[in-house]
C-alpha cells in the first residue's frame, strides 16, 4: 500500500515527498492524498496541526464520502483542538454506486484497517495516538477495526452510528467508546442501547435532545463536535481546551 499526494490545500513550506510515503510534512497543512488500498485509489484529506500527539481517522456512512459536510465540520473542530484528522473514501466511485457494497461491513473494515496501518507507518504520524470517528455504517467498521487492532486504537466515537452491525465484535473492543445519538432518532437509539450493553470497555452514550439522525437541527452538530473533541482530547493525550 502506498499514498500519492495530489495537492496541498494550505501553505505547506518544507514539505517533501519521497518514494511511497510522506516525508517532512509541515504540521500546519491540510493535504489531499490518495491512498492505494487493495489495488484501488481512495482520495483523502489529511490535516495535521502543529505538535499534535493524536490523529483521528474518519469512517463515513453508507452513501457518503470524505466530502461529507457533517464529518468535515467535526474534523475541523478536532483540528482546532489540536487533533490531526484523516478523512478518506472507504469505497471507490464505482463501488459506491452498488447499494449492497455500501453495507459490506467486512470490506469497509479492511479498508479502514489498511489506512490505519499506513498512518501508523508514516514519519509524520507514526508516533501519534490513534482514534476512530465513525458515522452510520462507518461506526460498525470502526468498532470491528478497533477489535482487530486492539491497543493500537485508543478511542472510538460513533455519530448516529450502527454499532449493532458489529455486535459480535463489541465484547473484544478495548478502546474507550462514545456513542452519540439523536434523541429523536428512536430506532437507531434503541440499536445503540443494545450495542452499548455488549461493550465491555470504558464506554459512554450521549443522547442529544431534539436531534434526528443527521443532526440537522440548530446547534446539534456543534454538540456532537464538542463531545467528540472532549472524548478524543482526554484519551489521545491532547491538552484540554482553554476557556
C-alpha positions as CSV (number, residue, x, y, z in Angstrom):
1,X,0.0,0.0,0.0
2,X,1.2,3.5,-0.8
3,X,-0.1,7.0,-1.0
4,X,0.0,9.6,-3.7
5,X,-0.1,13.3,-2.8
6,X,-2.5,15.1,-5.1
7,X,-2.1,18.7,-3.9
8,X,-1.7,20.9,-0.8
9,X,-4.8,22.8,0.3
10,X,-2.9,25.2,2.5
11,X,0.5,26.7,2.9
12,X,2.9,23.9,3.3
13,X,6.5,25.1,3.5
14,X,9.2,22.5,3.9
15,X,7.1,19.6,2.6
16,X,8.8,17.0,0.5
17,X,7.7,13.5,-0.7
18,X,9.9,10.5,-1.3
19,X,9.0,7.1,-2.7
20,X,5.7,5.8,-1.4
21,X,5.4,7.8,1.8
22,X,5.2,11.3,3.2
23,X,8.4,13.0,4.5
24,X,8.9,16.2,6.4
25,X,5.3,17.3,6.4
26,X,4.5,20.7,7.6
27,X,2.4,20.5,10.7
28,X,0.1,23.3,9.6
29,X,-1.0,21.8,6.2
30,X,-4.2,20.2,5.1
31,X,-3.1,17.9,2.3
32,X,-5.1,16.0,-0.3
33,X,-3.8,12.4,-0.6
34,X,-4.7,9.3,-2.4
35,X,-4.3,6.0,-0.5
36,X,-4.0,2.9,-2.5
37,X,-5.9,0.1,-0.8
38,X,-6.5,-3.3,-2.3
39,X,-5.2,-2.0,-5.6
40,X,-7.5,1.0,-5.9
41,X,-7.0,4.7,-5.2
42,X,-9.0,6.2,-2.4
43,X,-8.9,10.1,-2.1
44,X,-8.4,11.6,1.3
45,X,-7.7,14.8,3.3
46,X,-5.0,14.7,5.9
47,X,-4.9,17.6,8.4
48,X,-2.0,17.7,10.9
49,X,-2.0,20.7,13.4
50,X,1.3,21.6,14.9
51,X,2.7,19.5,17.7
52,X,-0.4,17.2,17.9
53,X,0.1,13.8,19.6
54,X,-3.1,12.3,18.3
55,X,-4.9,11.6,15.0
56,X,-8.5,10.5,14.3
57,X,-9.4,8.5,11.2
58,X,-13.0,9.1,9.9
59,X,-15.1,6.2,8.7
60,X,-18.1,7.7,6.9
61,X,-21.5,6.0,6.5
62,X,-23.2,4.4,3.5
63,X,-23.8,6.8,0.6
64,X,-21.3,9.4,2.0
65,X,-17.7,10.2,1.4
66,X,-14.7,12.2,2.7
67,X,-16.6,15.3,1.5
68,X,-19.4,14.8,4.0
69,X,-20.2,18.3,5.3
70,X,-21.0,16.8,8.8
71,X,-17.8,14.9,9.1
72,X,-15.8,17.8,7.8
73,X,-17.4,20.0,10.4
74,X,-16.4,17.6,13.1
75,X,-12.9,17.2,11.7
76,X,-12.3,20.9,11.7
77,X,-13.5,21.2,15.3
78,X,-11.0,18.5,16.2
79,X,-8.2,20.3,14.3
80,X,-9.0,23.4,16.3
81,X,-8.4,21.4,19.4
82,X,-5.0,20.3,18.1
83,X,-6.1,16.8,16.9
84,X,-5.0,15.6,13.5
85,X,-7.5,14.0,11.2
86,X,-7.7,11.8,8.1
87,X,-10.9,11.7,6.0
88,X,-10.8,9.3,3.1
89,X,-13.2,7.4,0.8
90,X,-13.7,3.9,2.0
91,X,-15.2,2.9,-1.3
92,X,-14.2,3.7,-4.9
93,X,-16.7,5.7,-7.0
94,X,-17.8,2.5,-8.8
95,X,-18.3,0.6,-5.5
96,X,-20.3,3.4,-4.0
97,X,-22.8,3.0,-6.8
98,X,-23.7,-0.5,-5.6
99,X,-26.2,-0.5,-2.7
100,X,-25.0,-3.8,-1.3
101,X,-21.4,-2.7,-1.2
102,X,-22.2,0.3,1.0
103,X,-23.3,-2.1,3.7
104,X,-20.4,-4.5,3.3
105,X,-19.0,-4.0,6.8
106,X,-16.2,-6.5,6.2
107,X,-15.0,-4.6,3.2
108,X,-15.2,-1.2,5.0
109,X,-13.3,-2.7,7.9
110,X,-10.5,-4.0,5.7
111,X,-10.1,-0.5,4.1
112,X,-10.1,1.2,7.5
113,X,-7.5,-1.2,8.9
114,X,-5.3,-0.7,5.8
115,X,-5.5,3.1,6.2
116,X,-4.7,2.7,9.9
117,X,-1.6,0.6,9.3
118,X,-0.4,3.2,6.7
119,X,-0.9,6.1,9.0
120,X,1.0,4.3,11.8
121,X,4.0,3.7,9.5
122,X,4.4,7.3,8.2
123,X,7.1,9.5,9.8
124,X,4.8,12.5,10.5
125,X,2.1,10.4,12.1
126,X,3.6,7.1,13.3
127,X,4.1,8.2,16.9
128,X,0.6,9.6,17.3
129,X,-2.1,8.1,19.5
130,X,-4.9,6.9,17.2
131,X,-8.7,7.1,17.3
132,X,-11.7,6.5,15.1
133,X,-14.8,8.6,14.3
134,X,-17.5,6.6,12.7
135,X,-20.9,7.6,11.3
136,X,-23.7,5.3,10.4
137,X,-22.3,2.1,8.9
138,X,-18.8,3.5,9.3
139,X,-19.2,3.2,13.1
140,X,-19.6,-0.6,12.7
141,X,-16.4,-0.7,10.6
142,X,-14.6,1.4,13.2
143,X,-15.6,-1.0,16.0
144,X,-14.6,-4.0,14.0
145,X,-11.3,-2.4,13.2
146,X,-10.8,-1.4,16.9
147,X,-11.5,-5.0,18.0
148,X,-8.9,-6.3,15.4
149,X,-6.2,-3.8,16.2
150,X,-6.6,-3.8,20.0
151,X,-4.3,-1.4,21.9
152,X,-3.3,0.3,18.6
153,X,-6.7,2.2,18.8
154,X,-7.0,4.5,21.8
155,X,-10.6,5.8,21.3
156,X,-13.7,5.5,19.2
157,X,-16.6,7.9,18.7
158,X,-19.8,7.0,16.9
159,X,-22.2,9.6,15.5
160,X,-25.6,8.3,14.7
161,X,-23.9,5.0,14.1
162,X,-24.9,1.4,13.7
163,X,-22.7,-0.3,16.3
164,X,-25.3,-3.1,16.2
165,X,-23.8,-4.2,12.9
166,X,-20.6,-5.0,14.8
167,X,-22.4,-6.8,17.6
168,X,-20.3,-10.0,17.5
169,X,-17.1,-7.9,17.8
170,X,-18.2,-5.5,20.6
171,X,-17.0,-7.6,23.5
172,X,-13.5,-7.5,22.0
173,X,-13.3,-3.8,21.7
174,X,-10.8,-2.4,24.3
175,X,-10.7,1.3,23.1
176,X,-12.9,3.7,25.2
177,X,-16.0,4.1,23.1
178,X,-18.5,7.0,23.0
179,X,-21.9,6.6,21.2
180,X,-23.6,9.8,20.3
181,X,-27.3,9.5,19.2
182,X,-30.1,11.9,18.4
183,X,-32.9,11.8,20.9
184,X,-35.5,11.8,18.1
185,X,-33.6,9.0,16.2
186,X,-35.6,6.4,18.1
187,X,-34.8,3.3,16.1
188,X,-31.1,4.0,16.0
189,X,-31.2,4.9,19.7
190,X,-32.6,1.5,20.6
191,X,-29.9,-0.2,18.4
192,X,-27.2,1.9,20.2
193,X,-28.5,1.0,23.6
194,X,-28.4,-2.7,22.7
195,X,-24.9,-2.4,21.4
196,X,-23.8,-0.3,24.4
197,X,-24.8,-3.2,26.7
198,X,-22.5,-5.5,24.8
199,X,-19.4,-3.3,25.1
200,X,-17.0,-4.3,27.9
201,X,-14.6,-1.4,27.5
202,X,-14.8,2.1,29.0
203,X,-17.9,3.5,27.4
204,X,-20.5,6.2,27.4
205,X,-23.6,7.0,25.5
206,X,-24.7,10.6,24.9
207,X,-28.3,11.4,23.7
208,X,-28.7,14.8,22.2
209,X,-32.2,16.1,22.8
210,X,-34.2,17.2,19.8
211,X,-31.7,15.8,17.3
212,X,-32.7,13.5,14.4
213,X,-30.4,11.0,12.6
214,X,-28.4,13.6,10.6
215,X,-28.1,16.2,13.4
216,X,-29.6,18.9,11.1
217,X,-31.3,20.8,13.9
218,X,-29.6,24.1,15.0
219,X,-26.8,23.5,17.5
220,X,-26.9,19.7,17.5
221,X,-23.9,19.1,15.3
222,X,-21.9,21.5,17.4
223,X,-22.8,19.4,20.4
224,X,-21.5,16.3,18.5
225,X,-18.2,18.1,17.7
226,X,-17.7,19.2,21.3
227,X,-18.4,15.8,22.8
228,X,-16.2,14.1,20.2
229,X,-13.3,16.6,20.8
230,X,-13.5,16.2,24.5
231,X,-13.5,12.4,24.3
232,X,-10.5,12.3,21.9
233,X,-8.6,15.0,23.8
234,X,-8.8,13.1,27.0
235,X,-7.8,9.8,25.5
236,X,-5.3,10.8,22.9
237,X,-3.4,12.9,25.4
238,X,-4.4,16.3,24.0
239,X,-4.3,19.3,26.3
240,X,-7.7,20.4,27.5
241,X,-9.3,23.4,25.8
242,X,-8.9,26.8,27.4
243,X,-11.9,28.9,28.2
